[in-house]
Amino acid sequence: DAMVIQNPRYQVTQFGKPVTLSCSQTLNHNVMYWYQQKSSQAPKLLFHYYDKDFNNEADTPDNFQSRRPNTSFCFLDIRSPGLGDAAMYLCATSRVPGEETQYFGPGTRLLVL
Amino acid sequence: SQQGEEDPQALSIQEGENATMNCSYKTSINNLQWYRQNSGRGLVHLILIRSNEREKHSGRLRVTLDTSKKSSSLLITASRAADTASYFCATDITGYSTLTFGKGTMLLVSP
């Protein structure tokens, strides 16, 4: 089945230790998104890629970076995780921008010790 | 500040009853979408309604949109225990699919 896959489902890292979360998709969608969702809060868009074009939200901290080496994969890098970065990180895709539904992966729950 | 605000924050009903959730937003939108999230999982798209539409149906779901009041409602009819989840509205201001989500309504359907 075509889908959005996130690995790992749970990630534990230490304060200040760089961590990378991965997302892959078999939908061949052009757009990939990363959201941060803290407990009992709304998902918050961090950035998205339209093909190779990177679009950063204005209030996304510099600590968060992303890479998209090809259509299928997208990575979220947190350079120096703080305790406040503990959250669920959701990857999503859409075929094209504009009036399109988004397809979400199951998320990676990040714990920072 | 947040674009979408859901109301109520939590809703508890019995199987077979209808559940209504409301969403208010602050600025003009291109479209509004509703998503469901089961505990600790990703979001699942339910329905999209465009700014020039007033009502849409999908199975047991009915969504209305009132752009003059900047509000939307999601009605789930004949609810089932499997409908237990959090429901989020998300607004697309630009038509570029950059969504702003509300905090969600937690729905509990008891057998």
Interface residues (C-beta under 8 A of the other chain):
Chain A: V4 Q6 V31 Y35 S40 Q41 A42 P43 K44 L45 H48 N55 E57 M88 L90 A92 S94 V96 P97 G98 E99 E100 T101 Q102 Y103 F104 G105 P106 G107 R109
Chain B: Q2 G4 N30 N31 Q33 Y35 G40 R41 G42 L43 V44 H45 L48 R50 F88 D92 G95 Y96 S97 T98 L99 T100 F101 G102 K103 G104
